[in-house]
Amino acid sequence: AQSVTQLGSHVSVSEGALVLLRCNYSSSVPPYLFWYVQYPNQGLQLLLKYTTGATLVKGINGFEAEFKKSETSFHLTKPSAHMSDAAEYFCAVSPNNAGNMLTFGGGTRLMVKP
Amino acid sequence: DAGVTQSPTHLIKTRGQQVTLRCSPKSGHDTVSWYQQALGQGPQFIFQYYEEEERQRGNFPDRFSGHQFPNYSSELNVNALLLGDSALYLCASSLGDSVYGYTFGSGTRLTVV
């Protein structure tokens, strides 16, 4: 069984500041890990994913995440926030041996102040 | 190239009624998965259809059922609607049964009154 915990349901940063969204997971098998973004009244858009290999994963819009097995974490970062980054962000996990469903965290709403 | 298309975008139903939501997968995809996203929460897996059969199901009651057609499109049916069924219903398509290549639709917003 898998589960995902996103620390902080709301995060507020100033434009140009570092964005850090936290995600911790539990999985009985080596996981696939994902970050999705959801803009108001829209579906989910994939930002990045980790399956195997390099633990630092780069995604779209300047986002990246690092898989840390020892900490069971997959935190999402962006060096400089932009107003257009304001959205809901979801971390998700899937077992890599039968990955036909995603288990999502509760989401983090990112607010960007001018 | 069309992505995942869901219809309708919004609908309002009364408690006890039945509803059918529809999903057309992205071109080239053959698998459809359905998720329920309650307000302020992350999506929850309902079930997945592949080769016109339900392959895996999440923790949802039998009131939730589905179907996949030979053209890979899919329907989600919910019977005896409850107020708690109010949510955004998301469809995701992929090639094969892996989440690796999921593409999500924009969802159907269901309100039960």
Interface residues (C-beta under 8 A of the other chain):
Chain A: V4 Y32 F34 Y36 N41 Q42 G43 L44 Q45 L46 K49 T51 F90 A92 S94 G99 N100 M101 L102 T103 F104 G105 G106 G107
Chain B: V4 T31 S33 Y35 G40 Q41 G42 P43 Q44 F45 Q48 R55 Q56 G58 L90 A92 D97 S98 V99 Y100 Y102 F104 G105 S106 G107 R109
